[in-house]
Amino acid sequence: MTNGTKRADIQGGLKVSIVLKQDQSSGKLTIGIVRDILTKSATHPHGIKVRLENGLVGRVKIVHQAD
């Protein structure tokens, strides 16, 4: 597992854990599959922003290894 601060580590179809905007204070993570990468820069200190296949948007905290 890697953290989600580098855009190069994230691609469509990967299983990730993200923190939603409304969950930032609690740190609650949501697991899903990446559909779109929304952050344009190569890195972001709080995690790369992505849209999951279910439409939720948040910042990647954990990139899970392929099963």
VEXMARGU-121956 format. One record per residue: residue in three letters; x, z, y of N, C-alpha, C in turn. Coordinates in Angstrom, 2 decimals, m for minus. Atoms other than C-alpha are relative to their C-alpha. Last residue first. Layout:
residues N
+-----+---------+---------+---------+---------+---------+---------+---------+---------+---------+
: res :   neast :     nup :  nnorth :  caeast :    caup : canorth :   ceast :     cup :  cnorth :
+-----+---------+---------+---------+---------+---------+---------+---------+---------+---------+
: ala :       X :       Z :       Y :       X :       Z :       Y :       X :       Z :       Y :
...
+-----+---------+---------+---------+---------+---------+---------+---------+---------+---------+
end
This chain:
residues 67
+-----+---------+---------+---------+---------+---------+---------+---------+---------+---------+
: res :   neast :     nup :  nnorth :  caeast :    caup : canorth :   ceast :     cup :  cnorth :
+-----+---------+---------+---------+---------+---------+---------+---------+---------+---------+
: asp :    0.30 :   m0.66 :    1.28 :   m5.60 :   m5.41 :   m8.43 :    0.46 :   m0.85 :   m1.16 :
: ala :    0.93 :    0.79 :    0.82 :   m3.89 :   m6.76 :   m5.30 :   m0.17 :    0.67 :   m1.35 :
: gln :   m0.66 :    0.97 :    0.86 :   m2.22 :   m3.97 :   m3.32 :   m1.05 :   m0.75 :   m0.81 :
: his :   m0.07 :   m0.34 :    1.42 :   m4.32 :   m2.27 :   m0.66 :    0.70 :   m1.11 :   m0.78 :
: val :    0.14 :    1.25 :    0.74 :   m3.57 :   m2.76 :    3.05 :    0.21 :    0.34 :   m1.47 :
: ile :   m0.67 :    0.13 :    1.30 :   m4.23 :    0.54 :    4.82 :   m0.27 :   m1.39 :   m0.56 :
: lys :   m0.85 :   m1.18 :    0.17 :   m5.11 :    1.35 :    8.46 :    0.79 :   m0.08 :   m1.30 :
: val :   m0.54 :   m0.25 :    1.34 :   m6.60 :   m1.97 :    9.51 :    0.91 :    1.22 :    0.02 :
: arg :   m1.45 :    0.14 :    0.07 :   m8.54 :   m1.84 :   12.79 :    0.51 :    0.43 :   m1.38 :
: gly :   m0.78 :   m1.21 :   m0.23 :  m12.27 :   m2.47 :   12.81 :    1.48 :   m0.29 :   m0.12 :
: val :   m1.26 :    0.25 :   m0.72 :  m15.05 :   m5.02 :   12.63 :    0.71 :    1.33 :    0.22 :
: leu :   m0.52 :   m1.14 :   m0.75 :  m17.92 :   m4.99 :   10.11 :    1.35 :   m0.33 :    0.61 :
: gly :    0.23 :    0.11 :   m1.43 :  m19.38 :   m8.38 :    9.16 :    0.50 :    1.17 :    0.83 :
: asn :    1.34 :   m0.52 :   m0.28 :  m19.78 :   m7.80 :    5.39 :   m0.30 :    0.03 :    1.50 :
: glu :    0.99 :    0.95 :    0.52 :  m16.81 :  m10.11 :    4.71 :   m1.42 :    0.47 :    0.27 :
: leu :    0.15 :    0.01 :    1.46 :  m14.66 :   m7.88 :    6.94 :   m1.08 :   m1.00 :   m0.42 :
: arg :    1.42 :    0.01 :    0.37 :  m13.70 :   m8.68 :   10.52 :   m0.05 :   m0.08 :   m1.52 :
: val :    0.52 :    1.00 :    0.93 :  m10.16 :   m7.69 :   11.48 :   m1.51 :    0.10 :   m0.10 :
: lys :    1.47 :    0.03 :    0.03 :   m8.26 :   m5.83 :   14.21 :   m0.46 :   m1.15 :   m0.88 :
: ile :    0.52 :    1.33 :   m0.28 :   m4.59 :   m5.24 :   13.39 :   m1.52 :    0.02 :   m0.13 :
: gly :    0.48 :    0.80 :    1.12 :   m3.64 :   m1.58 :   13.48 :   m0.57 :   m1.33 :    0.47 :
: his :    1.16 :   m0.68 :    0.58 :   m3.19 :    1.10 :   16.16 :   m0.59 :   m0.77 :   m1.19 :
: pro :   m0.30 :   m1.37 :    0.44 :    0.37 :    0.07 :   17.11 :   m1.16 :    0.74 :   m0.66 :
: his :    0.83 :   m0.85 :   m0.86 :   m0.44 :   m3.66 :   17.13 :    0.18 :    1.43 :   m0.49 :
: thr :    0.14 :   m1.39 :    0.40 :    1.88 :   m6.35 :   15.77 :   m0.95 :    0.70 :    0.96 :
: ala :   m0.66 :   m0.19 :    1.29 :    2.20 :  m10.14 :   15.76 :   m0.13 :    1.43 :   m0.52 :
: ser :   m1.42 :   m0.37 :   m0.07 :   m0.34 :  m10.57 :   18.58 :    0.55 :    0.28 :   m1.40 :
: lys :   m0.86 :    1.17 :   m0.12 :   m3.61 :  m12.50 :   18.08 :    1.48 :    0.35 :   m0.01 :
: thr :   m1.14 :   m0.26 :   m0.88 :   m5.78 :   m9.67 :   16.76 :    0.92 :   m1.21 :    0.00 :
: leu :    0.40 :    0.13 :   m1.40 :   m9.07 :  m10.96 :   15.29 :    1.13 :    0.26 :    0.98 :
: ile :   m0.94 :   m0.84 :   m0.75 :   m8.09 :  m11.66 :   11.69 :   m0.27 :   m0.24 :    1.47 :
: asp :   m0.69 :    0.57 :   m1.16 :  m11.14 :  m13.02 :    9.86 :    0.97 :    1.02 :    0.57 :
: arg :    0.52 :    1.35 :   m0.22 :  m12.76 :  m12.47 :    6.42 :    0.77 :   m0.67 :    1.13 :
: val :   m0.21 :    0.67 :   m1.29 :  m10.81 :   m9.43 :    5.17 :   m0.61 :   m1.40 :    0.00 :
: ile :   m0.83 :    1.19 :    0.17 :  m12.32 :   m7.65 :    2.13 :    0.08 :   m0.73 :    1.35 :
: gly :    0.62 :    1.30 :    0.08 :  m13.67 :   m4.12 :    2.48 :    1.02 :   m1.10 :   m0.16 :
: ile :   m0.72 :    0.98 :    0.83 :  m13.01 :   m0.40 :    2.52 :   m0.78 :   m1.31 :   m0.03 :
: thr :    0.95 :    0.88 :    0.67 :  m14.22 :    1.82 :    5.39 :    0.79 :   m1.05 :   m0.76 :
: leu :   m0.39 :    1.35 :    0.36 :  m12.10 :    4.74 :    6.61 :   m1.11 :   m0.73 :   m0.75 :
: lys :    0.66 :    0.47 :    1.22 :  m13.24 :    7.85 :    8.47 :    0.35 :   m1.46 :   m0.26 :
: gly :   m0.98 :    0.63 :    0.88 :  m10.66 :    8.85 :   11.11 :   m0.58 :   m0.49 :   m1.31 :
: ser :   m0.01 :   m0.71 :    1.28 :  m13.10 :   11.30 :   12.74 :    1.06 :   m0.56 :   m0.94 :
: ser :   m0.24 :   m1.42 :   m0.24 :  m12.43 :   10.20 :   16.35 :    0.09 :    0.78 :   m1.32 :
: gln :   m1.37 :   m0.26 :   m0.42 :  m11.99 :    6.55 :   15.41 :    0.28 :    1.48 :    0.18 :
: asp :   m0.63 :   m0.98 :    0.89 :  m15.23 :    6.40 :   13.40 :    1.41 :    0.38 :    0.43 :
: gln :    0.75 :   m1.26 :   m0.07 :  m17.40 :    4.71 :   16.08 :    0.61 :    1.09 :   m0.88 :
: lys :   m0.06 :   m0.57 :   m1.35 :  m14.77 :    1.97 :   16.53 :   m0.69 :    1.37 :    0.06 :
: leu :    0.95 :    0.60 :   m0.94 :  m14.53 :    1.38 :   12.77 :    0.10 :    0.70 :    1.34 :
: val :    0.73 :   m1.03 :   m0.73 :  m11.41 :    2.44 :   10.87 :   m0.88 :   m0.73 :    1.01 :
: ile :   m0.01 :    0.08 :   m1.45 :  m10.28 :   m0.07 :    8.28 :   m0.68 :    1.23 :    0.58 :
: ser :    0.79 :   m1.11 :   m0.54 :   m9.26 :    0.09 :    4.62 :    0.12 :   m0.08 :    1.51 :
: val :   m0.59 :   m0.88 :   m1.00 :   m8.12 :   m3.24 :    3.20 :   m0.93 :    1.18 :    0.28 :
: lys :    0.77 :   m1.25 :   m0.05 :   m8.72 :   m5.59 :    0.27 :    0.73 :    0.96 :    0.94 :
: leu :   m0.65 :   m1.25 :    0.40 :   m7.17 :   m8.98 :    1.02 :   m0.96 :    1.17 :    0.09 :
: gly :    0.17 :   m0.28 :    1.41 :   m9.30 :  m12.14 :    1.03 :    0.66 :    1.27 :   m0.48 :
: gly :    1.37 :    0.05 :    0.50 :   m8.10 :  m13.42 :    4.39 :   m0.04 :    0.25 :   m1.50 :
: gln :    0.55 :    1.35 :    0.12 :   m4.59 :  m12.39 :    5.29 :   m1.40 :    0.08 :   m0.57 :
: ile :    1.46 :    0.07 :    0.19 :   m2.75 :   m9.28 :    6.46 :   m0.42 :   m1.46 :   m0.08 :
: asp :    0.35 :   m0.67 :    1.26 :    0.96 :   m8.41 :    6.13 :   m1.47 :   m0.19 :   m0.38 :
: ala :   m0.53 :    0.78 :    1.12 :    2.00 :  m10.98 :    8.78 :   m0.38 :    0.60 :   m1.35 :
: arg :    0.93 :    1.10 :    0.30 :   m0.27 :   m9.29 :   11.34 :    0.42 :   m0.78 :   m1.23 :
: lys :   m0.63 :    1.33 :   m0.09 :    1.85 :   m6.14 :   11.23 :   m0.98 :   m1.07 :   m0.46 :
: thr :   m0.46 :    0.27 :   m1.36 :    0.25 :   m2.74 :   12.07 :    0.64 :   m1.37 :    0.17 :
: gly :    0.54 :    1.25 :   m0.52 :   m1.92 :   m2.46 :    8.96 :    0.46 :   m0.36 :    1.40 :
: asn :    0.88 :   m0.24 :   m1.14 :   m0.08 :    0.13 :    6.90 :   m0.37 :   m1.33 :    0.64 :
: thr :   m0.72 :    0.03 :   m1.27 :    1.20 :   m0.80 :    3.49 :   m0.97 :    0.34 :    1.11 :
: met :    0.85 :    0.00 :   m1.19 :    0.00 :    0.00 :    0.00 :    0.89 :    0.00 :    1.24 :
+-----+---------+---------+---------+---------+---------+---------+---------+---------+---------+
end
